[in-house]
Amino acid sequence: MNRLNPPPRLLMGPGPINCYPRVLGAMSTQLIGQYDPVMTCYMNEVMALYRQVFKTQNSATLLVDGTSRAGIEAVLVSCIEPGDKVLVPVFGRFGHLLKEIAERAGAKVHCIEVEWGQVFTAEQIEDAIKLVKPKLLAMVQGDTSTTMLQPLQHIGEICRRHDVLFYADATASIGGNPFETDEWQLDAVSVGLQKCLGGPSGSAPITLSDRYVELIRQRRHVEAGIVAAHHTQGTRPRIASNYFDLAMILDYWGPERLNHHTEATSMLYCARECAINLLEEGIDSSIQRHQLHGEAMLAGVRGLNLQPFGDLQHKMNNVVGVYIPEKIKGDDIRQQLLNDFNIEIGTSFGPLHGKIWRIGTMGYNARKDAVLHTLQSLETLLRRAKHPLQAGLAIDNAMQIYAERKL
């Protein structure tokens, strides 16, 4: 075995992406004990930082150790009891993931669906809520499988009016698209670091409303090995998962620091640095940057004589889907791009597998040189594959976007 020496890839797919250098630096910081006062101070700092990232006053704002899927599972398994009704609007692969996790938790899941490349209206969501009468509405904001961004602005009010908990997975969208936890009246949100936040996969920031916390506190369980006389157990059935038991994790992150697991120190360092990086840039500035480079990439792929996928009014700022031309072998182009140019772009899943490429501009890679290098390299390969295009138009289109914004 040789020392690690991965190739210098430029990750321009739908995520993960290249980390910000300062986040990589944080990951190499020396470890300390989980109850060291310095460590618990860092945990408190992370909670405060992510309240700003999520734009919330929620006290219960913390990290779940694991990838973004760990955050999803923790939120769902902690609030769902067997037989609970859950409504999942599906507009891409990750709606199906929410459905599966909810079903594994014992929920009776009801789905509504739109064609991939479309999103739901608030009226469609409300009609389904009236019909199903769910305990929980679970949906994705930005689904990278389709590159679509689901509007959430009016759904929280609908949920409150019908006494429904409202959860959103914002892994692919937060930091590059608007997200307002409190203003949109969300009860639970989970994300990951590996998209617009510019970090590695492996930590899942979450935030929980007071009414969500009140619900899971009713299922509180203190393990026999650490329970003390002053602890009170919940009155409802305990949460099925030990690792993803958010009532126990809240006790761990709370003032008592009641032992649950050993915090993933290096990932906490990364999550902390991702938040600081975003807040120093400014959330609005980060969203504008992602929008700018996303528009430049979109203009560029149009200049390659490629057709964008989906309803562009609802496209995420940070990723674009494009149809693979009929006479082009999509996987061959992706492999050549990777092997000859060290650039990675993505294909998609399910009904879109092999039909579209997904090209990301997110986090550290939402920058001008990354966009131009990707477009120029893709043009070279498409031209050599006899795809009809006007040489240089992709770069000219992107440069026009930058000129208009004076970048």
C-alpha positions in Angstrom: 0.0 0.0 0.0 1.3 3.4 -1.0 0.6 6.7 0.7 -2.7 8.3 -0.3 -2.2 10.2 -3.5 -5.6 10.7 -5.3 -5.6 12.4 -8.7 -6.4 16.2 -8.7 -10.0 15.9 -9.7 -12.2 18.9 -10.3 -15.6 17.7 -9.0 -18.2 19.4 -11.1 -21.0 16.9 -10.6 -24.0 17.1 -8.3 -21.8 16.5 -5.2 -19.7 15.8 -3.4 -17.4 18.6 -4.4 -13.9 19.8 -3.7 -13.6 21.1 -0.2 -12.7 24.7 0.6 -9.0 24.6 1.6 -9.7 26.1 5.0 -12.1 23.2 5.7 -9.4 20.6 4.7 -7.1 22.4 7.1 -9.7 22.2 9.9 -10.0 18.4 9.3 -6.3 17.9 10.1 -6.5 19.7 13.5 -5.4 17.6 16.5 -8.1 15.7 18.4 -9.2 16.4 22.0 -11.4 14.5 24.4 -15.2 14.7 24.0 -15.7 16.2 27.4 -12.7 18.6 27.3 -14.2 22.0 28.0 -12.6 23.2 24.8 -14.5 20.5 22.9 -17.8 21.3 24.5 -17.2 25.0 23.8 -16.7 24.0 20.1 -20.0 22.1 20.2 -21.8 25.2 21.6 -20.1 27.3 18.9 -21.4 24.9 16.2 -24.9 25.1 17.5 -24.8 28.9 17.5 -23.2 29.0 14.0 -25.8 26.7 12.4 -28.7 28.7 13.9 -27.4 31.5 11.6 -26.9 29.1 8.7 -30.5 27.8 9.1 -31.8 31.2 9.9 -33.6 30.0 13.1 -33.8 30.6 16.8 -34.2 26.9 17.5 -32.3 25.9 20.5 -32.1 22.3 19.2 -29.6 22.9 16.4 -26.8 20.4 16.3 -24.9 17.8 14.3 -25.8 14.1 13.7 -22.6 12.1 13.1 -22.9 10.5 9.7 -23.7 11.6 6.1 -26.7 13.7 5.2 -28.7 10.5 5.1 -28.0 10.0 8.8 -29.7 13.4 9.4 -32.7 12.4 7.4 -33.0 9.1 9.2 -32.6 10.6 12.6 -35.3 13.2 12.0 -37.8 10.6 10.6 -37.2 7.7 13.0 -37.3 9.9 16.0 -40.8 11.4 15.3 -42.5 8.5 13.5 -44.3 5.8 15.5 -45.7 2.7 13.8 -48.9 3.5 12.0 -48.3 7.3 11.7 -49.4 8.8 8.4 -46.6 10.6 6.5 -47.1 12.5 3.3 -44.1 12.6 0.9 -44.3 14.7 -2.3 -41.9 13.0 -4.8 -40.3 14.9 -7.7 -37.1 13.0 -7.9 -35.0 10.2 -6.4 -34.6 11.7 -3.0 -38.4 11.9 -2.4 -38.4 8.1 -2.9 -35.6 7.9 -0.2 -37.8 9.8 2.3 -40.6 7.4 1.5 -38.4 4.4 2.1 -37.0 5.6 5.4 -40.4 6.6 6.7 -41.8 3.1 5.7 -38.9 1.5 7.6 -39.8 3.5 10.6 -43.3 2.0 10.4 -45.2 4.9 8.8 -48.1 4.6 6.5 -46.7 6.6 3.7 -48.8 8.4 1.1 -47.0 9.8 -1.9 -48.0 12.4 -4.5 -45.8 12.6 -7.6 -45.1 15.0 -10.5 -43.0 14.2 -13.6 -39.3 14.5 -12.9 -38.2 18.0 -14.0 -41.3 19.6 -12.4 -42.2 20.7 -8.9 -45.3 21.0 -6.8 -47.6 24.0 -6.2 -48.6 24.9 -2.7 -52.2 24.0 -3.7 -51.3 20.5 -4.6 -49.6 20.0 -1.2 -52.6 21.4 0.7 -55.0 19.3 -1.3 -53.0 16.2 -0.4 -52.8 17.2 3.3 -56.6 17.6 3.4 -57.0 14.2 1.9 -54.4 12.2 3.9 -54.4 14.1 7.2 -50.8 13.2 7.9 -48.8 13.6 11.1 -45.8 14.7 9.1 -45.1 16.2 5.7 -41.6 15.2 4.5 -40.1 16.7 1.4 -36.9 17.6 -0.4 -36.1 21.2 -1.2 -33.4 20.7 -3.8 -33.3 17.3 -5.5 -30.1 16.9 -7.4 -31.4 13.9 -9.3 -33.6 16.3 -11.3 -31.8 19.6 -10.5 -35.2 21.1 -9.4 -35.8 23.4 -6.4 -39.1 22.9 -4.7 -40.7 26.2 -3.4 -41.3 25.9 0.3 -42.3 29.5 1.2 -46.1 28.9 1.7 -46.1 25.3 2.8 -45.2 25.8 6.5 -48.3 28.0 7.0 -50.4 25.3 5.4 -48.9 22.7 7.7 -49.5 24.8 10.9 -53.1 25.4 9.8 -53.7 21.6 9.5 -51.6 20.7 12.6 -49.0 18.8 10.5 -45.3 18.7 11.3 -43.1 20.0 8.4 -39.7 18.5 7.6 -37.4 19.4 4.7 -34.2 17.9 3.5 -32.1 20.8 2.2 -28.8 19.0 1.8 -28.3 19.9 -1.9 -29.6 23.5 -1.7 -28.7 25.3 1.5 -26.0 27.9 1.1 -26.6 28.2 -2.6 -30.3 28.9 -2.6 -32.6 30.8 -0.2 -33.6 28.9 2.9 -35.6 30.4 5.8 -36.3 27.9 8.6 -38.3 30.1 10.9 -39.9 32.4 8.3 -41.1 29.3 6.4 -42.3 27.6 9.7 -40.3 24.4 9.3 -40.3 22.0 12.2 -37.2 20.0 11.2 -34.5 20.5 8.7 -31.4 18.3 7.9 -28.5 19.0 5.6 -25.0 17.7 4.7 -21.7 19.5 4.2 -20.8 18.1 0.7 -22.7 20.5 -1.5 -22.9 24.3 -1.3 -21.4 24.3 2.2 -18.1 23.1 0.6 -17.1 20.4 3.1 -16.7 16.6 3.2 -19.6 14.2 3.5 -19.9 12.8 7.0 -21.7 15.3 9.3 -25.4 16.2 9.1 -26.4 19.5 10.7 -30.0 19.6 11.8 -32.4 22.0 13.4 -35.6 21.2 15.3 -38.5 23.4 16.3 -39.8 23.4 19.9 -42.9 21.5 18.9 -40.9 18.8 17.2 -38.6 18.6 20.3 -41.7 18.3 22.6 -42.9 15.4 20.6 -39.7 13.4 20.7 -39.2 14.2 24.4 -42.3 12.1 25.0 -40.2 9.2 23.8 -37.1 10.0 25.8 -35.1 7.0 27.0 -32.0 7.0 29.2 -29.8 3.9 28.9 -29.6 1.6 31.9 -25.8 2.1 32.1 -26.0 5.8 32.7 -29.5 6.5 34.1 -29.6 8.4 37.4 -32.4 9.0 39.9 -33.1 12.5 38.6 -33.7 11.3 35.0 -37.3 10.9 33.7 -38.2 8.5 30.9 -40.7 9.3 28.2 -44.3 8.2 28.4 -44.5 7.1 24.7 -42.7 4.1 23.0 -39.0 4.7 22.8 -37.4 5.5 19.5 -36.6 2.4 17.5 -33.0 3.4 16.7 -30.4 3.9 19.4 -27.9 5.7 17.3 -30.4 8.0 15.6 -32.4 8.7 18.8 -32.6 12.4 18.7 -34.0 12.6 22.3 -30.8 11.0 23.5 -28.6 13.1 21.1 -30.2 16.2 22.5 -29.3 15.1 26.0 -25.7 14.6 24.7 -25.5 18.1 23.2 -27.4 19.6 26.2 -26.1 21.0 29.5 -25.8 17.6 31.1 -23.7 16.2 28.3 -25.3 12.8 28.9 -23.2 10.2 27.1 -24.6 8.8 23.9 -21.7 8.4 21.4 -18.2 9.8 21.0 -18.5 12.9 18.9 -16.8 12.8 15.5 -14.3 15.5 16.4 -12.7 16.0 12.9 -16.1 16.3 11.3 -17.3 18.7 13.9 -14.2 20.8 13.1 -15.2 20.6 9.4 -18.8 21.6 10.1 -17.7 24.5 12.2 -15.4 25.8 9.5 -18.0 25.3 6.7 -20.4 27.5 8.7 -17.8 30.2 9.5 -16.8 30.3 5.8 -20.4 30.7 4.7 -21.2 33.4 7.3 -18.0 35.3 6.6 -18.9 35.5 2.9 -22.5 36.2 3.8 -25.4 33.9 3.1 -26.9 36.3 0.5 -23.5 36.8 -1.2 -23.0 33.0 -1.3 -26.5 32.6 -2.9 -25.7 35.3 -5.5 -22.3 33.6 -6.3 -24.0 30.3 -6.8 -26.6 32.0 -9.0 -24.0 33.8 -11.1 -21.9 30.7 -11.8 -25.0 28.6 -12.3 -26.2 31.0 -14.9 -22.8 31.1 -16.6 -22.8 27.3 -16.8 -26.3 27.2 -18.2 -25.4 29.7 -20.9 -22.3 27.7 -21.6 -24.0 24.4 -22.1 -26.6 26.1 -24.4 -23.6 27.3 -26.4 -22.5 23.6 -26.7 -25.8 22.9 -28.5 -27.1 21.0 -25.5 -30.7 21.2 -24.3 -31.2 21.9 -20.6 -33.5 19.6 -18.6 -36.6 20.4 -16.7 -38.5 23.5 -15.7 -35.8 26.1 -15.6 -37.9 28.5 -13.5 -37.4 26.0 -10.7 -33.8 25.0 -11.3 -31.4 25.0 -8.4 -28.7 27.7 -8.7 -26.0 25.1 -8.1 -26.6 22.3 -10.6 -27.9 22.1 -14.2 -29.2 19.0 -16.0 -28.6 18.7 -19.8 -29.9 16.1 -22.2 -27.2 13.8 -23.7 -27.4 14.1 -27.5 -28.8 11.0 -29.2 -25.7 10.1 -31.1 -23.4 10.7 -28.1 -22.4 7.9 -25.6 -22.8 9.8 -22.4 -20.8 7.5 -20.2 -17.9 7.5 -22.7 -17.8 11.3 -22.6 -17.9 11.3 -18.8 -15.0 8.8 -18.6 -12.9 10.8 -21.1 -13.6 14.0 -19.1 -12.5 12.2 -16.0 -9.4 10.5 -17.4 -8.1 13.1 -19.8 -9.1 16.3 -18.1 -9.5 15.3 -14.4 -13.1 16.7 -14.4 -16.1 14.8 -12.9 -19.7 15.4 -14.0 -22.7 13.2 -13.1 -25.3 11.2 -14.8 -28.7 10.7 -13.1 -30.9 8.0 -11.6 -34.1 6.1 -12.4 -35.9 7.3 -15.5 -33.2 9.9 -16.2 -30.2 7.5 -16.0 -28.2 7.7 -19.2 -30.4 10.5 -20.5 -29.0 13.6 -18.8 -25.7 14.8 -17.5 -25.7 16.8 -14.2 -23.1 19.6 -13.9 -22.6 21.3 -10.6 -21.3 24.7 -9.7 -21.3 24.6 -5.9 -19.3 25.5 -2.9 -15.6 25.9 -3.6 -16.2 25.1 -7.3 -18.8 27.8 -7.8 -16.1 30.0 -9.4 -15.2 31.3 -12.9 -12.2 29.2 -13.7 -13.9 26.0 -12.8 -16.9 26.9 -15.0 -14.7 27.9 -18.0 -12.4 24.9 -17.7 -15.3 22.5 -17.6 -17.0 24.1 -20.6 -13.8 24.1 -22.7 -13.0 20.5 -21.9 -16.6 19.3 -22.6 -16.5 21.2 -25.9 -13.3 19.5 -27.0 -14.8 16.1 -26.3 -18.1 16.8 -27.9 -16.5 18.3 -31.0 -14.2 15.2 -31.3 -17.4 13.0 -31.0 -18.8 14.9 -34.0 -21.5 16.7 -32.0 -22.5 19.8 -34.0 -21.6 22.9 -32.2 -20.0 26.3 -32.8 -16.5 26.4 -31.5 -16.0 28.9 -28.7 -19.6 29.8 -28.3 -19.9 28.1 -24.9 -17.1 30.1 -23.5 -18.4 33.3 -25.1 -21.8 32.7 -23.6 -20.4 32.2 -20.2 -18.1 35.2 -20.5 -21.1 37.3 -21.5 -22.8 36.4 -18.2 -19.7 37.4 -16.3 -19.3 40.6 -18.3 -22.9 41.6 -17.5 -22.2 41.1 -13.8 -18.7 42.7 -14.1 -16.8 39.6 -12.9 
